[in-house]
Amino acid sequence: MDRFGLEGLVNVKDLGRGELKTEFLVEEFALKIGKEGTSIAVFDRVTVSIEAVREESTGKQKVKMLLVEPKVN
């Protein structure tokens, strides 16, 4: 579905179990993540799952996006 655009922070801790090796590639404005070196650059199209999460402190809902594609190993 290409009709909607969302932007948000990339939380590397949410991409896998434990600590993932992460490198920021300055010239490419990209992150190189995981053992296989999956690269995600600014404005790359990715597939995410979207869910609503209630913040405990305020009771308000916010959107949580989790990366589905490309896979990070």
Stockholm file with secondary structure:
# STOCKHOLM 1.0

chainA/1-73         MDRFGLEGLVNVKDLGRGELKTEFLVEEFALKIGKEGTSIAVFDRVTVSIEAVREESTGKQKVKMLLVEPKVN
#=GR chainA/1-73 SS CCSCCCCCCCCGGGSSSSCCCEEEEGGGTEEEETTTTEEEETTCCCEEEEEEEECTTTCCEEEEEEEEESCCC
#=GC SS_cons        CCSCCCCCCCCGGGSSSSCCCEEEEGGGTEEEETTTTEEEETTCCCEEEEEEEECTTTCCEEEEEEEEESCCC
//
